[in-house]
Amino acid sequence: MTGHAAAGRTAARLPVGVVAVVCGGVSAALHLGKLPPAVPALQSTLGIGLIEAGFLLSLVQLAGMALGLAVGLVADQIGLRRSMLAGLTLLTLASVLGGLAGAMGGAHAVPWLLTSRAIEGLGFLLTVMPAPGLIRRLAPAGADKAALGLWGAYMPFGVALALLLGPASIGWAGWPGWWSALSVVSALAAGWIVRVVPADMAFEKPMPSQGPRLRATVAASGPWLVASAFAVYSAQWIAVIGFLPAIYAGAGVPSGWSAVLTAAAAAMNIVGNIAGGRWLQRGGAPATLLRWGFATMALAGIAAFAQVGQGVQAEALPPALRYIAVCVFSLGGGVVPATLFMLAVRVAPGPATVSTTVGLMQQASAFGQFLAPPAVAWIAHRVGGWQWTWLATLACSLVGIALAGSLARRHAATEVA
């Protein structure tokens, strides 16, 4: 069965509200993924360099890096549905702002674009933070793991769509038109959630004050472990997938083929998410799945980027095998977020701290995603190529394997207690 067929069958068994929440996450991920295919256009129209493009790619994570925990607390306080709608509204308005800045051009285009990306970061947080808690509420009994596995695919699916549709859209309407088109997508996602997701009052219970919820979350080891694991996963995934268009452009691959190849590699992550959710639904051990996921990313990263020798004497795998390795990297990594979102619900100190735990995950993830693209771009700039990227992916994967062991020991101790 293909990944798309599996995703279709999983979605068919879930309430429409769950599907709407996942689609809201996908629309938010589109905004994160809209920049990589626009990098060549931004370089030609605004004159930005590779390292500046890396900061544009990561700037959207600034809000998550600074406000993840705070937004998690706010999401629980104001209501999960209200939080998603506020986030999608911010994404819509910020994308309109970025599109207008690009259309007007001039010296102020870059500052306005940077500002809009920072606002999009806050909108993204408000959108995705409450989603696991909402899905847990809406999913039928016994289907929550599969539903959270489907949610784990929101990022690669949105990024893959952006990478696939972006080049054609930018070629037709320019990058400002691409920004404006995605503002419509997030507005439509908000409208669907309004129609099919029950109002927060249908679920509301007395909520503990923010101080105790924050203290309970940061004092527990479980949230820190899943947050750290999510950081080392997302940092390496966004660094590799985010720069694939630039890597292929440098290798002389036509832009159309580059878009298809990059989108296909990102889409492999969806297959991993769905497979991870099904494994967990059937009783698979989360720590084992994490170890396999990180080990696959480590080995595939080496195969995709490492080379022996220097200069014209350097040898690496043939291009086709290196591309297959990138796809395996994305596929194997897909089981990691599916597992971590399920674990976030499990390791949260209580039901009232689920969004706060996800907020901590998002804050750690944003920190990794903020640092990784500029760091990888800096290394590539210094050595004149991407051949040392595998060192970054290997380091992240080894940390992830160690964290999986810590989560396994914590689970074993909990079972004994």
Secondary structure by P-SEA (a helix, b strand, c coil): ccaaaaaaaaaaaccaaaaaaaaaaaaaaaaaaccccaaaaaaaaccccaaaaaaaaccccccccccaaaaaaaaaaacaaaaaaaaaaaaaaaaaaaaaaaaacccaaaaaaaaaaaaaaaaaaaaccaaaaaaaacccccaaaaaaaaaaaaaaaaaaaaaaacaaaaaaccaaaaaaaaaaaaaaaaaaaacccccccccccccccaaaaaaaaaacaaaaaaaaaaaaaaaaaaaaaaaaaaaaaaacccaaaaaaaaaaaaaaaaaaaaaaaaaaaacccaaaaaaaaaaaaaaaaaaaccccccccccccccaaaaaaaaaaaaaaaaaaaaaaaaaaaaacccccaaaaaaaaaaaaaaaaaaccaaaaaaaaaaacccccaaaaaaaaaaaaaaaaaaaaaaaaaaaac
